[in-house]
Amino acid sequence: MLWSSEENKTTDSFRRWVFPVLLVAGLLLFGSVVRKHTPLEHWLSFRYLACWLAILVFLVACLCGGYPVVRRLASPGFDAPSHLLLSLAVGVYLFFLAIFVLGLLALLHPAVFFLLPLAMMLAGGPALLRGMVTERIPRDDNPLDWVDVFGIAAGVLAVFAVYLPVLVPSQISYDARWYHLAIAEHYAVQGAVRPFQGGWIAGAVPHLASFLYTWAFLAPTSLLFDRIVLSLHLEFLLFLSTLAGVHLLIRALVHRTPRAAWVSLFLFPGILVYDSGLIGGADHVAAFFAPPILLALFQAWRSWDARSALLLAVLLSACFLTKYSSLNIFLPVALAAGLRGLWLLFRGDDRCAARQGLLTLVGGGLLATSPHWLKNWIFYGAPFYPLLTGPFHPKPWTADSPQLLAAFLSSSSIPGVEKPHGLGELLKLLVEFSFVPHDWEIFHGKVPVFGSLFTLLSPVFLLLRSLRLLGVAVLCYGGLVCWAYVGLQDRYLQTLVPWMAAVSGAALLLLWREGGVTRWAAASLVAFQLLWSADHYFIPSNSMLHQSSIRHVTEFFAMGYQKKYEERFELFGDYPRVAQVLPPGARVLVHRSHLHLGLGAPSVLDYPPDSIAIGYGRTRTMREMFELLRRLRVTHLVWPAERDPGVFSLADNLMFHAFVSTYTGEQKITHLWLGKFPDTPPPETPPLKALVLGCEKKIKNGMYPVEKLHVLPQLGESAVYPDPEIPWPKNPTFQQAILANTRLLARDPSCSNFEVPGDFRGIGQWGSFELFYQP
C-alpha cells in the first residue's frame, strides 16, 4: 500500500474540508466577476424563488386545511392522489373563506400573509402527516415506453411555454387590471371587505379568485411587481393541479393510464393564446375545481349519502363562487346529481339516505355559497345584485340603473356572436363551436384556436362501450349548452377543458389499444391537431401589448442585460405615479377609466354602464354634487385628461368637470388629473342652467336645466333630448339675457362661431363639444 490507514484517514479528512473550501472560493470568485456586469441585488431570480416559497406554503396550507374535511367526507375507495386533489380543492375553498371572514372583520393585515397559512398548517398538518404515512401514493412499476417519454417531454415543454408569461406581470389581461387583481388590491389596502360604492357590477359578482389574490397583495413587499407575480404564480399552481386532476380523471375512466395522460389538456391549444392563458383572471381558477367535482360526483353516484353530497356541494359552491361563467360546470353536475338523488328517492332501496343526500346537497350548497348571495343581500339589498332584483329593494339604485344594467349585459357580448335561437341553431353551435371562433377579433382574428379533438371524437364516445366516459361527454355537452346562453366567448370554455381533455384523452387511449389501423388513424388525428396549433403560441394576440406574450417576455428579460433595472418594475403608466402622491387613508374616485390597478388605495369606479348607480347629471347644483361625492366617501378624484368620447351624458360631464375644476385644486400627473375632495361644501345656489350651441343634430340650441341634458349615451338611437327651456334666439340682446342666467356652456366649434365670454372658462370636452363654466 502506498499510504497507511492513518495517512488515508488524514487524506480523507483533508479532502472532506478542502473540496468545499475550493468550491465556495470558486463561487465567491465567480460572484465577484459577474457582479461587475449585473449586481446580485438586481437579479430577478431571488424574487421568483421567494415567490415559489410562498406558493409552496400556500399549497401545504390548503392541503392541511382540506385534508381532515375530505377524510371525513370522502369514500374509502379514493386512493391517495385523488384524496390529495380533493383536499387541495376543499383547502382552497377554506382559504378563500378565511380571507372573506377576516375581511368582514376588517382584519386583512399584512400579518395575515403569514398567520393564515400557519394556522391552517397547525390545524390540519398532523392529520395530513398521519394520512401520508398510512395512505402512501402507489408506485407505478411499469417501465417507461416511448409514448410515455415523448408525452412527458412534450408536456414539460408545454408547461414551460405556459409558465414563461407568468414571470412578467405586465402581460396580465385587461380584466385583471380592471377587476380581478384590482379588487384584490382594493381589499388589501382597505384591510376589509366592504360594499363597493356606486353600484359597480364587477364588485358584486362572484370573485373567489380575487380573494386568493388578496392574500398575495398582503405580501410584505412594496413593489406592485412582486404582488402581481405572486398572484400569477397562484394561478399557475392551480393550473398544475388541474393537470394532475386531468390525469386522475382519465385514470378513473380508463384502467392502466399512461404516465403522460395529463398532457391531454394541451390537445386544446387555446391555453397557449393570450386571452385563454394564465393572465391573472379567474377562468383557470374555476377550471381547477372541474376535476375534483367529477371525482366527487363519481363517489356520490356510487354511494349516495349525506357525506358524499356535502363534499360535492362544497366543491360545486367553490366553483360557482369563482365566476358566473362557471355555471358551465355547476349546472350540468347539479342537475345530474339531483336526478340521481331523485331516482334513488323513488326507486332506490334506502330512501332515507337518498332524502338526506338531496337535502344535504341543497342545504350544503346554499350554506357554502352564502359568502356571495348572503353578502350581496346584506351589502346591496339583493342576493344576486344587480341581477334578479325584482322582489328585493336593491341599493344603490337610481332611475338610470335599469337602462345601464341592460346596456352592460348587451355590451358584454361580442359583435357578430349571437346566442342561438331555437333548437336548430343550438345543435349547429354544438357541432361548430370549436371550428368557428367566438372571440374578439383583435385577439386572433377568425382563426379557430380552441382545439377540435373533443368534437371530432364525439361519435367515438358512443361506440367505446364505456358508460362513465359517455356520461362525462354528456356533461361536457351540457356545459356547452350553458356556455351558449351564459357567456358565448371562447375563454369561458376553459372551465370545461379539463373534462374535455379527460374524455378525449381516455378515448384516444382506448383507440390506441385497439391497435392496427385504428391506432395509426388516432395518432394521425392527434398529429394533425398538434401541427395545426404549433404556431398558436406566437400569434400576436396580446391586445394590451399588441404583440405575442412570448415576444414581450424576451424583451422584458433583455432589460436586465440593457441595465434597465428599475424600468422592469414600472407598470401600468400613471396610476402607480398617482399612488406615490396619495396620502395614507386616501379613497379615490376613478372617473371614466376601467384600468386602475396600481392605485394603491381603495377606489370607487364610475364608468357606465359598469357602475349603475352614479348619476352626476341628476344633480342640479355644485352643492348636490358635493353631497353625492360625500356619500361615496371619497377623499380624492382622478380623471383622464383626454376628452370623453360619449361614455357619460352631457350633463354628467358638465357637472363633474365644473365641480373638479372649481373645488378640488386639480394637479396634472402625466395623462391624469388628480384632485382632492373639498373639506367644506360649496354654497347653496339656484339650480344651474346650461346653454347648448351645436349642430342641432340631436340637441337643439338653447338653454336647459342641466339635469334635462342627462340623457344616457348607452341608449343609442333611442336616446331623445327634450326641447330647450328657452330656444337660442338670433337677437343679440336676447342672447345676452340668456347668458346672464347661464353658468354652464357646451359649444360645438365646428358649427357655432359664438364667442365665449371671458368670464366662462374651459373645463373639458364631450364628443365634439367644448365645455365651459362660469364660477
N, C-alpha and C positions, 0 to 999 in steps of 0.2 A: 504494500500500500504506500502511496506517495505521502499521505497525511495520516497521522494518528487520529483516534477518535476524539481526543481533546482538541486537536487542531481543527477537525471537522466541525465541532461544536462552536469553536471561535469563529470559523469562517461563516457558518450558518447565521450566527448572531450578527456578524458584520453585514452580511447580505440582507438580513431582515431589516436593518436600520439604514443601510446606505442606499438601497433602491428607492424607498420613499423620499429620502432627502434629495436624491438626484432628480426624481420626478417632480417634486414640489419646486425645486430650484428651476427646473425647466419651465414649469408653469409660470413662476414669477418672472422669469426672463422673457417668456413669450408675451405675458401680460404687459410688461413694460414696453415692449416693442409695439404691440397693437394699440396701446393706449395713446400713442402719438397720433394715430390715424383716427380712431374712434374711442373716446374716453368711455370707460365702463359705465359711468352714470348715464350715458346716452344709449345704452344697449336696451332694446325693447324686449329682449329675451327674458330679463328679470321680471318685467311686468306680466308677461304671458305665463311665466312659471308661477308667480303669485296668484294669477287668475286661476290656473289649473288646481292649485292647492285649495282655493276657496270652493271651486266646483266639486272637488272630491269630498270636501267637508259637507257640502250640500247633499251630495249623493248618499253619503253614510248617514247623515241626519234623517233623510227621508226613508231610507231603508230601516233604520232603527225605529222611526215613528210608525211606519206602516206594518212592520213585521208582526208585532203582537196582535194587532187587529185582524190581519189576514189569518194568523194562526188560529184564531177563534172562529172565523167565518168560512175559511176555505175547506174544501173537501180533502180528506187524507189522500185522495188519488192524485193530487198535484205533486209533481216532482219538485226538486229544489230550484231549478231555474225558473219554472213557472211561478213558484211561491215567491221568489225574489222579485220577479217582474211585477206581480200583483202588489207586493209590499211597497215597491217603489212608487207605483201609481197611487196607492192609498196614502203613502207618505207625502207625496207632492200635494195631494188634496189637504192633508192636515197642515202642511207647511203654509199653504195659502190661507187656511182657516185661522192659523195663529197670527199671521200678518194682518188679516182682516180684523180680528178681535182686538189686537194691540192697537190697530189704527182707530177703532171705535173708542178705545180708552185713551186716545191721544198719547200713546207710549211708543211711537215709532222713533226711538232714539238711536243714534249710531251704535250704541252698545248692543242693540238687538241683533246686529250683524253677527256678533259672537255668541250672545247668550241664547238665542233661539236654537241654533244647531246644537249647542252644548246641552240644552235642556232636552231636546229630542233624543240625543245620544244616551244621556243618562236614563231617560225614561224607558227606552226600548233596546238599548245596547246589550244588556245581559241576556234578554230573550233571544236576540239575534245571534249572539255568540253561541248560546246553547243549541239553537237550531242549526247553525252551520256545522256544529260538531256531530249532531245526530242525523242531519239530512245532507250528507255530502253530495256535491254535484257529481253525477255519474260521468265516468270517463268513457270516451269512445276509443276502443282499442283497434278498430278497423284502420288499416293503413291508408294513407292519403293516396288517392288516384289522381290522374292528370286533370280530371274535371274539377276536383277539389282545389288543386294547386292553381289552375287557371282562374277559377271563380274567386278564390280568396285574393289572388294578386290583382285581378280586375276590381274587386270590391274595395280593397285598400286604396287603390289609385282613385276610385270614385269618391271615397270618403275624404281623401286628401283634397280632391278638387272642390268638394263642398266646404271643407274647413278653411281653405285659404281666404275667401272673402270675410270669414268670421273675424279674422285678425285685424280688419280695417273698419273702424266704426263709421267712417264717412259714407260707406256704401249701404247703410240701412235704408229702409223704404220710406216713402212719403208718409204712409200711415203710421210708421213707428215714430217719426218726428212729429206727427200731428197728434197722436193719442196713445199708442201702445207704451212707448217709453216716456212720453211727456206726462202721462198720468202717473207713472212711477216716480218721476222727478217731483211732481206736484205733491204726492203723498209724503215722500221722504222729506222734502224741505218744510212742509207744513207740519210734519210729525203726527199727523192724524188723518183719519178718513172722515170726511165731511161732505155734505151735498155740494155738487158743482153748481155754481150760480148761473143764471141766465138761461136755464133750460138747455144746457149743452148736451146733445144727444149722445155723443161718444162717451161721456162720463156716466151715463145711465144704462148702457148696455153691459152685458156680462164681460168682464175683463180679468179673469183669473191670471192670465199671463202677466198682466201689468202688476199684480200683487207680487208675483215671483220676482219681477224685475225691480220692484220696490226694495226688496232685500239687497239687490246689487247696488242700488242708489244710496243705501245706508252705509256702504263700504267706507272705511276710513281713508279716503283719498280726496284730494282737492281737484282732481282732473276729471272733467266730463269724459274724456277719452277712456279712462280706466273703468268707469261705471258702465259705459256702453259696451265695451269689450267683455266685461263680466256678464252682462245681460245676454250678449250674443253667445257666450260660452254656455250659459244656462240652456239656451235654446238648442245648442249643438249637443249637449249632454242628453237632452230628451230625444233628440234625433237618433243618437247612437242607441238609446234604449228602445226606440221604435224599430231599429234594425234587428235587435235581439227579439223583440216581440214578433216580427215577421217570421223569424226563424222558428220560434216556438209555435206559431200558428200553422206553419207548413208541417211541422212535426206532428201537430195534432190532427192534420188532415191525411198525412202520408207517413207510414212507418219507415224506419231506416232512412232518415233525412240526411242528405249530404251536409258536410260542414259549411259549405258555401251557400246554403239555401237563402240566407239573409240578403244575398246580392240581388235577389229577385226585385227588390224595391227599385233598383237602378234601371230596371227594364222600363221604368216610367221616367223618362229623362227630363220632365218638367222641373224637377228639383235642381237641375243644373242651369236653369234660366232664371234671370233676376227676380221676376215677380213671384215665383213659386219657391225661391230659395230661402236660405236662413238669413233673414233681413230684419230681425227684431220684431216680427209680428206675432200672431197667435195661432196661425194655421197649423204649424208643426207641433205646437203645444197641444192643440186639440187632437192632432193625429197620434200623438204619443199614447193617448188613452184608448185608441181603437183596438189594438191587440189585447190588452188586459180585459176590455169589455167583452170581447168574443170569448176569451177563456172563461170569464165568469158566467157568460151565457151558456157555454157548454156544461158547466157544473150545474147551473140552475135547471137546465133541461133534463139532466140525468136525475138529480136528487132535489126535487122542488121542495124547499122548506124555507123557514124564516131566515136562516143564516145565509143561505146562498142568495136569496132575494135581496137581503140587506147589502151584501157585497156588490151585487150588480147595481143596486140603486145608488150606492156611493160613487161607483165608477162612472155610471151614466150622468150623475149630477156633476161630477168634476168636469166631464166633457162639455156638458151644457153650460156650465159657468164660465167656460173659456170664451165662447162667442156664439152668437145666434146661428151662424152658418154650420155649427157642429150638429144642428138638427139632422143633417145628413146621416149621422151616426145614431143620434139619440132616438129619433122616431122609429126607424126600422127595428132596432133592438127592443125598444119599449113595447112596440106592437107585437113582435114575436114572443117576448116573454109574457105579455099579457094574455095572448091567445093560448100559450102553453098552460098558464095558470088556470084559465077558464076551462080548458079541456079537462084538466085533472080535477077541477072542482065538480064538473058534471059527469065525467066518465071515469075518473080515477078511483083507486081503492081507498086512499086516505084523503078524504075531503077536508078534514080538519087542517091537515098540513097544507093543502092547496089553498085554503082560505087564509091561513096565516101568511103564506108566501105572498099572496096577492096584496093583502093589507100591508105587509111589510114593504113590498116593492113601492106601493103608492105612498104610504106614510113616510118611509125612509127617504124616498125621492123628494117629497115636499120639504122634509126637515133639512136634508143635505143641500138643497138648492135655496134655502131661505136666505143665505147671505146675499142673494140677488133680489128675489121678489119681496122679501120682508124689509130689507134695507130700502128698496125703492118705495115701498108703501109708506114707510116712515119718513124718508127724506123728501119724496116727491108726490106723495098722496095717491100713487097708483102702482101696483106691483110690477107692471111692465112699461112704466113711463118711458117715452111718451106714447107708446102703443097701447091699444085696448083700454083707453081711458074712459069709455062711455059711462059705466056705473060709478065711477070714482070722482074725486074732486082733485084733479092734478094741480100741482104747484111746482115751479112757477108756470103760469099760463096766461096768455094775453089774447086779445081779439085776433092777433096775427098768427097765433100758434097753429091752428088747423091748416092754414094755407102753407105755412112754412114747412110743417111736417109733411104735407103732400109733396111739396117741392123737393124735400130731402129724399123721400122714398123714390121719386122719379129720377133724381139726379144720380142715384147710386147705380142705375142701370147703364150698360154700355151701349153707345149708339149703334144701331143696326142689329143688336142682340135682343130678341124679344122672347118672353116666356111663351111656351107652347099653348095654343088654343085648341082644345079638343084632343081626343084620343089619338087621332092620326098624326098630328104634329108631335105629340109626346113620344109615340113609338118611333117616329123618324129621328127625333133627338136622341133617343136611347141607342139607336144604331150609329148615328153620325157624330156623337159628342166628341170622340177622340180624333175625328178626321177634319172637323171644322172648328177653328179656334173660337173661343168665347172669351175674348180678352180685348184690352185696349190695344189698338193698332200700333201705338207708339212703342210697345214692348218688342214684339217680334213679327209685326205685320200680319199677314194672313197665313203664315207658316204654322202648321199644327206641331206642337212640341210636347204635348202631354204624354203620348205613348199609346199604342193601339193594341197591344197584345191581349189585354182583357177582352176587348171587343172581338178580336179575331178568334180567340179561343172559346168564346161563348157557346158555339154549337158543340164543342168537345165536352163541355161540362155536363151536357145531357147524356153523353154516351159512356162516361167513365165509370158508371155504376158506383158512385160514392155519394151517399145521401148527404153527408156532412159537407162535402165540397160543394155540392149543388145548393145546399142551404145557404152557405156563405155567399155564393154567387147571387142568389136571390136577394140576400140582404144588401149586396152591392147595388143591384138594380133598384131596390127600394130606396137606397141612399141617393141614387141618381135622380129618381123621381122627386125627392125632396129638394135636391140641388136645383132642379129645373124651376121650382117655384119659390124657393127661399132666396137663392143668390146665384144667378146664372153667370158665373165667372170662373175661369179655369182654376185659379189658385184656390178657390173654395173646395175643389176636388181633392186637395192634398189630404184632407181628413179621411177620405176614402181610400187613398193609395195603399196604406198598409193591408187592408182587406183585399184589394185588387191584386196587389203583389203576392199575397199569400195564396190566393186561389189560383192565380196564373202560374206561380212557381210550382205549386202542387200538381197542377195539370201537366205542365211541361215535364216534371219529374216522372209522372206516370207514363206519359208518352215516350219518354226516353227509355223506360224499362220495357216498352213494347218491342224495342229493337228493330232491326231491319230498316225498311224504307220509312217507317213511321219515325224512327229515331232521327234519321237524317233530314226528313221533312221538318220536324220540330226544330232541329238545330239550324236549318236554313232560315226559318221564320225569325228565330231569335237573332241570328247573324244579320239579317236584313234590317231589323229594328235597330241594332247597335250601329250598323254602318250609316243608316239614315240620320241618327241622332248624334253622330260623332262630332259635329261642328256646333251643336247647340250651346256648348259651354262658351263659345267665342262670339255668339251673337251680341251685337252692341245694344242690349235690351234694357240696360240700366237707365231709366228715363230721368233719374235725378242727376246722373253724371254724364249722360249722353255718350256712353261707351260701354264696353263689356266690363263686368266686375273684375275679371282676371287682369285686364289691362290696367285698371285702376290700382289693383293690388301691386303690380310690378312697379308702377310709378310711385306708389307710397313707399315701398321699401327702398327704392332708389334714392329717396330723400336723405336717408342716412349716409349714403356714400357722398351725396352732394353737401353734406353737413348742414342740412336744413332741419336741425334737431327740433327746434321749437315749432316750426311750421307744421310738423306732423300732428301736433296736438291742437291745432287751430281748426275748429269745427263749426260749421253752420253759420258762418257770417256774423251778423250783427247782434244776435240775441245774447251770446256769451259776453260781448262787449257791454251790452246793457247790464248784464248781471254784475259786472265789475263796479258799476257806479250805484247800484241799488243799495239802500241801507238795510240792515238786518230787520226782519219783520215786514218787509215790503210785500204787498199783494197787488198784482199788476193786471190791469185790463189790457188785453191784447186785441187791438182793433184791426179788423179786416185782414186777418192772417191765420192760416191753419198751422203753419210750421213755427213752433215756439220752443222746441226742445233746446235746453241750454240756458234758459232764462234764470234758473237758479232760485226761483221764487214761486209761491202759489199763484195761479193765474186764473183769469176769467176770460173766456173767449166769446166774442160777439158775432162771429162770422155767420151770416144767414146763408142757407137755411139750417145749418148745423146747430145753431143756437136759436131756439124758437121762442124765447120769452124776453128779449131785449128790444125795445122799440123807442129809439131816440126821437123818431119823428112824431111820436104821440105826445111828447112833451110840448108845452106851449111857451115856456119861459126858461131863462137860464136857471132860475130857482128850482123849477121842476127837473131840469137836467141834473142839477146838483143832488136833489133828493133821490133820483133814480140811481145815480152812481154810488151814493152813500149806502143805499140798500144793498148794493153789490159788495160793499165793504172793501173797496179798492183803495190803495194808497198812491198808486202811480198808474199812468196810462202810457201806452206805447202804440204808435201807428206808423204805417209806411209813408214815405214821402211822395210816392207816385200817385197819380190820380185814380179815383175809384172808377173802374170800367162799367159800373152799373150793378154792383152787388147789393148796395143799400139803396133805400129810397132817396129822393132828392131832399125830403125833409130830414131824414136821418143825417145826411151829410151836412146840411146847413146847421142843424142844432149841435152836432158833435164838434164840428170844426170851429164854430163860433165859440163854443164853450172852452175847448182846449187852447185855442189861440188867445183867449182873453184871460183865463183864470188859472192856468196850470204852469206858467213860466217855462214853456217848452224849450228843449235843447236838442240840437241835431247830433245824432250818433250815426255817422256814415249814411245809411239809407233809411234810418228810422228817426222818428221824433219821440222824445221822452218828456213827459210832463208829470208834475206832482199834483195830486188831488188837493184842492184848496182846503184850508182849515176852517174858513168862515164861508157861509153861503152867500151867493150874490143877492143883491137887493130885490125886493118884490117889484115886479113891473106888470103892466098890462100884457095880455097875450101878444106874441110877436107876429108881425106881418111880413110876408116875403113877396118881393117883386120878381116876376119871371119874364125875361126878354129873350126869346129864342126864335126858332124857325116855325113854331106853331104846328109841328107835325102831330104831336100828341098833347102837348101842354099849350094852352092858349096864353097869349101875353096878357099880363095884368097882375093885380095884387091879390094874394091869397092869405087867409090864416095859415100859418106854417104847417099845422097838423093836417090840412087838407091836401098837402103835397106828399103825404105819407102813403104812397101807392107802391106796393111791393113789385120790384122788377121780376121776381120769381113767377108772377102771374102771366108773364109773356104777353101774347097778343090780347089776352083778356083783360089786361090792365087798362083801366079807364080813369082819366083825370077829370075832376069836376071843373065846371066853369069858374073863372076867377070871380072873386067878390066884387072887384072893380076892374073892368077891362082897361087895357092900356090905351089912353086917348092919344090923339095926334096933336092936340093943343098943348104947347109947352107950359102954359100956366097950370093946366090941369095936371100935367106930368109932375110939376114941382109940388103940387098939393099932395099927390100920391107919395112922392119921395119923402115928404115931411113926416108921413106916418109909417114909413118902411125902414126896418133895420136890417133886413136880410135881402140879398140881391143875388139872383142867378142869371147870368148873361151868356149867351152863345155868341162869341165874337164873329163867327162865320156868317151870321145873318142879322146881326144887330150892331149898328155903329154908335149906339148910345154911349156917351161919355160918362163914365162912372164918377160921381162927385168925390172930391178929395177926402171927405170925412168917412168914406167907406174904404175899408182895407181888405185886401185879398186874404182869404182863409183856406182856399183849396180848390179842387176841381171835381166835377161829377160828369163823367162822359165828356161831351163837348162843351159843357157849361163851365164857366169860371164863377166862383162863389165869393161873395163879399159880405162883410158885416160892419155895421156902424155901432160901436160900443155905446 
